[in-house]
Amino acid sequence: MTPADRDTLLALAERVERARGPAFVIDAKIAAAVGWPDDVVPPAYTTSLDAAMTLVPDGAGFNLDRYWIREGVRWTTKIATGGIPENPRQVFDCWDAYTAPLAIVAAALRARAALLGQGEG
């Protein structure tokens, strides 16, 4: 399967941010977007921390944190790419996610989209 373009990854990141919990349909769309084989069960990106972390670009900086609001816990992720003159540092984040995997997935999809826009993904 051919990986998706930048706009598709950004649209998926927005959809993940709106999710309130794990979603197999979103997992399948992400798997298709990143080139996962059609005949293999997609990883549980929106459920599993391990699966979500596979979307973080190699060599990227990563931070995951949680905080409390009246309604309960929320998660935030920051992913930093680059850091050299030919590829300046960029930070991609997700705030207010309902679960840690959702925060990671949204930020990672944005980072991947940016790398595609630079011709590096």
N, C-alpha and C positions, 0 to 999 in steps of 0.2 A: 504494500500500500504506500502511496506517495504522501509525504508529510504535507500538512496544510500551510496556507500562506499566512502572512502577518495578520491580516484583518480577521481571519477565522480564529486565530489564537487569542486575539484581543476580545473578540465577542464571547469566546468561551470563558475567559477570565472574568468578564462582567457577569456571566451567568452563574459562575461558581460563587462569586461574591454575594449574589442574591439568594443562594441556596441556604437552607436552614439545617441541613444535615446531609448525610450520605445519599447519593443518587446514582443508581446503576446506569441510567440513561446518559447522565453527564459523563460518567466514567467511560462509556462506550464512545461518546463523541470525542473525548480527549484522546483516547487510544487511537481512533481513526486519524485525528489531527497530527499525532506524533509518529505515525507510521507503524503502529502495532498491527501485526498480521490479522486479517479478517477472520481466519479460521481458528483463532486462539482467544480464549476468554480474556477480556481486558482486565488489567490490574484494578484494584479497588482504590483508585486515587483519592476519592472523596471520603474514604473510610480509614485507610491505613496510612500511618506516618511513613512507613517504609516505602510504600508505593508512591506517595506524594513526593518524597525526597528524590525519587528517580527523575523527576521533571526538572529539578534544579540544575542549571547548566554547570558542566564540569568547571572547576576552578573558581566558582562564584563564592563570594562571602555570604554568610547566612546567619540570620538571627530570628528566633521565635520567642514570643513573650505572651503573657496573658495578663489581663487586668479585670477588675470587677466593676460592674455597673449595677444599678438597681435590679435589672432583670436577670442578672447572673454573669457568668464569666464570658469574656470575649477574647479573641486571639488576634495577634498582629504578627506579621512576618515582614522582614526586610531582606532583600537579596541584592547584592552588589556585584556588578560585573566590571570587567576592564581594569583600569588602573595604570595603564602605560600610555605614552604619548599617542601611539597609533590607535588606541582603543580607550578613550577616556572613561573614567569611572562613571557608572550609571547605577542608580539605586531604584529598585522596584519594590513596591510594598502593597500590603493588603491590611486594612484595619477593620475591626468590628466583625470578624468572621465568627460564626457560631462554633466552629470546631478548628482544631489545629491543622488537620489535613486540608480543610477548605482554604485557610489562610495561605498555606504553603503552595497549594496548587494555583491559586489566583496570581500570586506574585511570580511564581515560576513561569507560568504561561506568558505573562507580560515580559519577563526577561528573555524568554525564547523568541517572542515576537520581535523584540528590539534587535536581537542578534541576527534574525533573518533579514531585518531591514538594513543591516550593515553588511549583508552577504556572508556572514560567518556561521549561520545555523544550518 
